[in-house]
Amino acid sequence: MANSAQARKRARQAVKQRLHNMSQRSAYRTAVKKVRKAIEAGDKAAAQALLNENMGVIDGLARKNIVHKNKAARHKSRLSAAIKAMA
């Protein structure tokens, strides 16, 4: 347990920041799932629209280091490739 006032404050801040990051990561996962669901449904136009809409969410979290930039790039690449592969 933190002993100094500074360490106690940092511990409080860390908890608050962790909760914020968790909710942001959850929004990221939901955004990816929405696009995947549209791809599985076979609706290319809706999938493309959802990807364009959620591209900012993915990029923003990578910019803030909540998810690694390569992970964000991988998801964007694989989702766009899946959309392009739709007949």
C-alpha positions as CSV (number, residue, x, y, z in Angstrom):
1,M,0.0,0.0,0.0
2,A,1.1,3.5,-0.7
3,N,2.6,5.4,2.2
4,S,3.2,8.9,1.1
5,A,0.5,11.4,0.1
6,Q,2.0,11.6,-3.4
7,A,1.9,7.8,-3.8
8,R,-1.7,7.6,-2.5
9,K,-2.8,10.2,-5.0
10,R,-1.0,8.4,-7.8
11,A,-2.8,5.2,-6.8
12,R,-6.2,7.0,-6.9
13,Q,-5.4,8.4,-10.3
14,A,-4.2,5.1,-11.7
15,V,-7.6,3.5,-10.7
16,K,-9.5,6.2,-12.4
17,Q,-7.4,6.1,-15.5
18,R,-7.6,2.3,-15.7
19,L,-11.4,2.5,-15.6
20,H,-11.5,5.1,-18.3
21,N,-9.1,3.0,-20.5
22,M,-11.3,-0.1,-19.9
23,S,-14.4,1.7,-21.2
24,Q,-12.5,3.0,-24.2
25,R,-11.1,-0.4,-25.0
26,S,-14.6,-1.8,-24.7
27,A,-15.9,0.8,-27.2
28,Y,-13.1,-0.2,-29.6
29,R,-14.0,-3.9,-29.4
30,T,-17.7,-3.1,-30.0
31,A,-16.8,-1.0,-33.0
32,V,-14.8,-3.9,-34.5
33,K,-17.6,-6.4,-33.7
34,K,-20.2,-4.2,-35.4
35,V,-18.2,-4.2,-38.7
36,R,-17.6,-7.9,-38.4
37,K,-21.3,-8.5,-37.9
38,A,-22.2,-6.5,-41.0
39,I,-19.6,-8.5,-43.0
40,E,-21.0,-11.8,-41.8
41,A,-24.5,-10.6,-42.8
42,G,-23.2,-10.0,-46.3
43,D,-24.1,-6.3,-46.4
44,K,-21.2,-4.7,-48.1
45,A,-22.5,-1.2,-48.1
46,A,-23.4,-1.3,-44.4
47,A,-20.1,-2.8,-43.6
48,Q,-18.1,-0.2,-45.5
49,A,-20.2,2.6,-43.8
50,L,-19.6,1.1,-40.4
51,L,-15.9,0.8,-41.0
52,N,-15.6,4.4,-42.2
53,E,-17.6,5.5,-39.1
54,N,-15.5,3.5,-36.7
55,M,-12.1,4.2,-38.2
56,G,-11.8,7.3,-36.0
57,V,-12.5,5.3,-32.9
58,I,-9.8,2.8,-33.8
59,D,-7.2,5.5,-34.8
60,G,-8.0,7.6,-31.7
61,L,-7.3,4.8,-29.3
62,A,-4.1,3.9,-31.1
63,R,-3.0,7.6,-30.9
64,K,-3.7,7.6,-27.1
65,N,-1.8,4.3,-26.6
66,I,-4.8,2.6,-25.2
67,V,-4.3,-0.1,-27.9
68,H,-1.0,-0.6,-29.7
69,K,-0.8,1.1,-33.1
70,N,0.1,-2.1,-34.9
71,K,-3.0,-3.8,-33.4
72,A,-5.2,-1.0,-34.6
73,A,-3.6,-1.1,-38.1
74,R,-4.0,-4.9,-38.2
75,H,-7.7,-4.6,-37.4
76,K,-8.3,-1.9,-39.9
77,S,-6.4,-3.8,-42.6
78,R,-8.2,-7.1,-42.0
79,L,-11.6,-5.5,-41.9
80,S,-11.1,-3.6,-45.1
81,A,-9.7,-6.7,-46.8
82,A,-12.8,-8.7,-45.7
83,I,-15.1,-6.0,-47.1
84,K,-13.2,-5.9,-50.4
85,A,-13.4,-9.7,-50.6
86,M,-17.2,-9.6,-50.5
87,A,-18.7,-10.4,-53.9
